[in-house]
Amino acid sequence: GFGSQHPPTRYNMAALSMTSAKVQIPKGKLGCNVRGLSRKSAVAPKASVARNTVASAVSGDVPDMGKRNVMNLLLVGAIGLPATSLVGGYAYFFVPPSAGGGGAGQAAKDANGNEIKKTAWLKTHLPGDHTLSQGLKGDATYIIVKPDGSVADYGLNAVCTHLGCVVPWNAAENKFKCPCHGSQYNDEGKVIRGPAPLSLALAHLSISDNDVITFSPWTETDFRTGLAPWWKQ
């Protein structure tokens, strides 16, 4: 239900190649619904993901985060959007998870697997920027640049709390909008529109002595809701 306190599903996504072009079929060649086909081709989830989604919908519940495999999807710009709605050369990146676990601090990494240094990051990321990195346990995690030009002291796990899609940042509307089922989150990751029942999970963000952006687990009260962190349950 909308008030459920169960976490979302983390999918184990292997290297995936996707094209951002619509399927083009000459008129009269196939007696199928071309419009429906092009829509389906924009997301193209794996069969295992589809099965998990159906199972979750039937049960009316969201599977336990602890049972989910690590997702190492990194995204630039948008996830799962139709080709006609993409502006610029958005791409998908898949980076192997780090050897370390999520119990202690872990360096944020970019799409090439390189550690992210704050000074260099801020040279190319302006105030208001929300960009994905590889975070704790390999999860896609947003690094946020605050209006004053500094890096926020928290990161946002990009996995939608509804059924596990990776949620893109919509800079034009200053919020996160899930393309799968329409859930929305504000610029701090707090859920503002369902069907997602919960806000995006938090991670602490700090800067190491050698200027590396580092994530660590968030175990205390969620500052957005005043509640205990659901992702620790």
C-alpha positions in Angstrom: 0.0 0.0 0.0 1.0 3.7 -0.2 1.9 3.7 3.5 3.9 0.4 3.4 7.3 0.5 5.1 8.8 -2.3 3.0 11.8 -1.4 0.8 12.2 -1.8 -2.9 13.8 -4.5 -5.0 17.4 -4.2 -6.1 18.0 -6.0 -9.4 21.2 -7.6 -10.4 21.7 -6.0 -13.8 24.4 -7.5 -16.1 26.1 -5.4 -18.8 23.3 -4.2 -21.1 23.3 -2.6 -24.5 20.4 -0.4 -25.4 19.7 1.8 -28.4 17.9 5.1 -28.2 16.3 4.8 -31.6 12.7 3.9 -32.2 11.9 0.7 -34.1 11.3 1.5 -37.7 9.0 -1.0 -39.6 7.9 -0.3 -43.2 4.2 0.2 -43.6 2.4 -2.9 -44.7 5.2 -5.3 -43.8 3.9 -6.5 -40.5 0.4 -6.7 -39.2 1.3 -5.7 -35.7 0.8 -2.6 -33.5 3.9 -0.6 -34.4 3.1 2.1 -31.9 2.9 -0.3 -29.0 6.1 -2.0 -30.2 8.1 1.2 -30.2 6.9 2.0 -26.7 8.0 -1.3 -25.4 11.4 -1.0 -27.0 12.1 2.1 -25.1 12.6 0.2 -21.8 13.1 -3.4 -22.7 13.6 -4.9 -19.2 15.0 -8.4 -18.8 12.6 -11.3 -18.2 13.8 -11.7 -14.6 13.0 -8.1 -13.9 9.5 -8.4 -15.4 8.8 -11.5 -13.3 9.8 -9.6 -10.1 7.6 -6.7 -11.1 4.6 -8.9 -11.7 5.2 -10.8 -8.5 5.4 -7.6 -6.5 2.2 -6.3 -8.1 0.3 -9.5 -7.3 1.4 -9.6 -3.7 0.8 -5.9 -3.2 4.1 -5.7 -1.3 7.7 -4.7 -2.1 10.4 -7.3 -1.6 13.0 -6.9 1.2 16.1 -4.8 0.2 18.3 -7.3 2.1 17.4 -10.0 -0.5 18.2 -7.9 -3.5 21.4 -8.2 -5.5 23.6 -5.2 -5.9 22.7 -3.0 -8.8 25.6 -1.3 -10.5 23.8 0.8 -13.0 25.1 4.3 -13.6 23.1 6.8 -15.6 23.7 10.1 -17.2 20.7 12.3 -17.9 17.7 9.9 -18.0 16.6 6.3 -17.5 14.0 4.4 -19.5 12.7 7.4 -21.4 11.4 7.1 -25.0 14.0 8.2 -27.6 11.8 11.2 -28.6 12.0 12.7 -25.1 15.8 12.5 -24.8 17.7 15.6 -25.4 21.4 15.3 -26.0 23.6 12.2 -26.0 22.5 10.3 -22.8 24.1 7.0 -22.2 24.2 4.0 -19.8 27.2 3.0 -17.9 27.8 -0.2 -16.0 30.6 -0.3 -13.5 31.6 -3.5 -11.5 30.8 -3.0 -7.8 33.8 -2.3 -5.5 35.3 -5.2 -3.6 34.4 -3.5 -0.3 31.0 -3.7 1.3 28.7 -0.9 2.4 29.4 -1.2 6.1 32.1 1.5 6.2 33.0 4.6 4.1 33.4 3.9 0.4 34.7 6.2 -2.3 32.2 7.4 -4.9 33.2 6.4 -8.4 32.3 7.7 -11.9 31.2 5.8 -15.0 34.8 4.7 -15.7 35.3 3.3 -12.2 37.5 6.2 -11.1 37.3 7.7 -7.6 35.5 11.1 -7.7 37.4 14.1 -6.2 35.4 17.0 -4.9 37.5 19.8 -6.4 37.5 18.3 -9.9 33.8 17.4 -9.7 32.8 21.0 -8.8 34.6 22.3 -11.8 32.2 20.5 -14.1 29.0 20.3 -12.0 27.1 23.5 -11.3 24.8 24.5 -8.4 21.6 22.4 -8.5 23.3 19.5 -10.2 22.2 16.0 -9.4 24.5 13.4 -11.0 24.8 9.7 -10.5 27.8 7.9 -9.2 28.6 4.5 -7.9 27.9 4.4 -4.2 27.6 1.9 -1.3 27.4 -1.7 -2.5 27.7 -0.5 -6.1 24.3 1.2 -6.0 23.6 4.1 -8.3 23.7 7.1 -6.0 23.2 10.8 -6.7 25.8 13.4 -5.7 24.1 16.8 -5.2 25.6 20.2 -5.7 23.8 22.7 -3.4 22.8 26.2 -4.6 25.8 27.7 -2.8 28.1 25.5 -5.0 29.1 23.1 -2.3 28.5 19.3 -2.3 25.6 18.2 -0.1 26.5 16.1 2.9 24.2 13.2 1.8 23.7 11.1 -1.3 20.5 9.7 -2.7 20.1 6.1 -3.7 18.5 6.2 -7.2 16.3 3.1 -6.9 12.6 4.0 -6.9 10.8 2.6 -3.8 7.9 1.4 -5.8 9.3 -1.4 -8.0 13.0 -0.7 -8.3 13.4 1.4 -11.4 16.3 3.9 -11.5 14.8 7.3 -11.1 16.2 10.2 -13.3 16.6 13.8 -12.2 14.4 16.2 -14.1 16.4 19.5 -13.9 13.6 21.5 -15.7 11.1 20.6 -13.0 13.6 20.4 -10.1 12.5 16.9 -9.0 13.0 13.2 -9.7 10.4 11.6 -11.9 10.2 7.8 -12.4 9.4 6.9 -16.0 8.1 3.5 -15.0 5.0 4.3 -13.0 5.1 8.1 -12.5 6.4 8.4 -8.9 8.0 11.7 -8.0 10.4 12.9 -5.4 11.6 16.4 -4.5 15.1 17.6 -4.8 16.0 15.9 -1.5 14.5 12.6 -2.6 11.4 12.9 -0.4 8.4 11.2 -2.1 5.8 13.7 -3.2 3.7 11.5 -5.5 2.9 7.8 -5.6 2.7 5.0 -6.2 6.1 5.0 -4.5 5.4 4.5 -0.8 8.7 5.8 0.6 11.4 8.4 0.0 14.7 7.6 -1.7 17.3 6.0 0.7 20.0 8.3 2.1 23.7 7.8 2.5 26.1 10.1 4.3 28.5 12.0 2.1 31.9 13.3 3.3 35.2 14.4 1.8 38.3 12.4 2.7 41.7 13.9 3.4 42.7 13.4 -0.2 39.6 15.2 -1.5 37.7 12.0 -2.5 33.9 12.0 -2.1 33.0 9.2 0.2 29.7 7.6 1.1 28.9 5.8 4.4 25.7 4.2 5.7 22.9 6.5 7.0 21.5 4.8 10.2 19.9 7.7 12.1 16.6 9.6 11.7 15.7 10.6 8.1 15.8 14.4 8.3 13.1 14.7 5.6 10.5 12.7 7.5 11.6 12.7 11.1 11.3 8.9 11.0 13.7 6.0 11.4 15.3 5.0 8.1 13.2 2.4 6.4 16.2 1.0 4.5 17.7 -0.2 7.8 14.6 -2.3 8.8 
